[in-house]
């Protein structure tokens, strides 16, 4: 079995083309941690999707760096073995930190697949060569600004619009977009901003023909989501609540969700994401691939995942230009509302060295075998 020679961490600062505001905060740039695993001269790459501060989840970039350097890399790679399944099993010994775990496991998986000359899409069981793309629209300053922004995405060919909502920015915003584009597939995402007492307000959006309402209530309130699902006709989709196969199984069994957003970073990696997909296929629950404002490194892997058969709804797998004027890889470009699934070994893309160097703010090297 091939061994791991080196792990490199690259921290990069990627400015966004426009501020991205949700119910938990605003981002003007992405503080991105890339993990590179080197084995026999072959580099495997992955992106840690943790944010700069613990807004979306408890994880944040500084914490991800610390747990990777101090615990996950020395613990999971103690013998330098390049085996993603063994790494997956070893990472289960550590509590929490799914985004950091996902980054390490995926970099190992990428290097392993590159050495086998197999694409991630093929390994996971993809059935499509391209995937339908949706776009996530943050909370702007006004309805006028919202309509202007959505118009650019409609003109670009996106096949689904997702509107971020929060108390005070919901009914009027959704109504304005629906009246302007009556036939555009549309959904909302609350990022846990509402409570059980808001069921009537959420139900008032049933008339807009939404595909789903995503994570309306706090992530730990499965009972509340089940109650809400019985009170509104719009399908309830869970995001933050789903952190494993077990939580997906529980949410489906309790009637808390009828659609699931699968984010590999949130569930600890692509192996767990594939297992959740398989469970949902068995239960007849549609899934789609969520996004975390990824660079081309994370986007490539997500597009591969979204090509699996159970991903029947457009995901947040938007083009590079949605978030970045310059991506860290060759840009992903929308073609008739779709992105091509990478076919090269592993995730199928690499950072452009000059761009990586330009945006890098910090780096580190760890030698698992030498340092153990």
C-alpha angles and dihedrals in degrees: 000000000000117000133222114250101184145358119210125193118204121189114197135181113221117184116217122232089234135003113274113214126187134166090277101046151306129278124201095171140012118245096205129191115202121194120208121190115194121202124168090340094309118119123211116197136204139165125228105219097200113129127235091257132027097262107118091032140349091273124093134173099258089050092048091053091050097048092045095050098039102035123359101049097044091040103044096033098038093130095034092241115166098217118123094196093053090046089050090054094046093049089058088072089071122075120234126337096110094165093054090044091049092052094052095043093047094050089052091046091049094051091045092051093046090055089050090046090233126134121235089235092056092045093052093046104256117186099186134067092205135023134217112249132217128185132225116225118204127215108279131194097264146001089257091055090047093054092047091052095045089050091060091054094046090050090049089058103250112167098213137027122213118195121203109224138186135168106300093021106067126073098038093044094048092045092051093052094043093050091050095046106024095173101041113114104244140178138174133231122201100176090218094307098138137062136217088268090066096067094111092052092048090046090054087070093060090093092063094072096237122184089224147323111243124219098332096169135043114295094245094052102090091148090055092051090050090051091047092050088059093050102049133046097218108097114253114230124194125216116152091032093062111080102144146003088272095055091046090051091049095046092050093045092050093049091242093131141019096185129039130207108212115206111177093208092053094051098042103263147324096295091060090040090055091049091052089049090052092049091050091049089055092049095044092243115146118228137194135190116254125205138223100197090275127188118232090281094062093033093057092056092045092052089053090052092046089058091070116110098250094059096093098152126067112262135210089269094129128166121278090251091064089076110007135049086202121023123208090239132036101298124266106233125200117238115189090334094309140099124217116243110241112249102187122104115292114349088346098231138079133198114265101246097222092048092045090052092048095054100036115114100171141006142182139187126215124187105202097190097041095042098046 
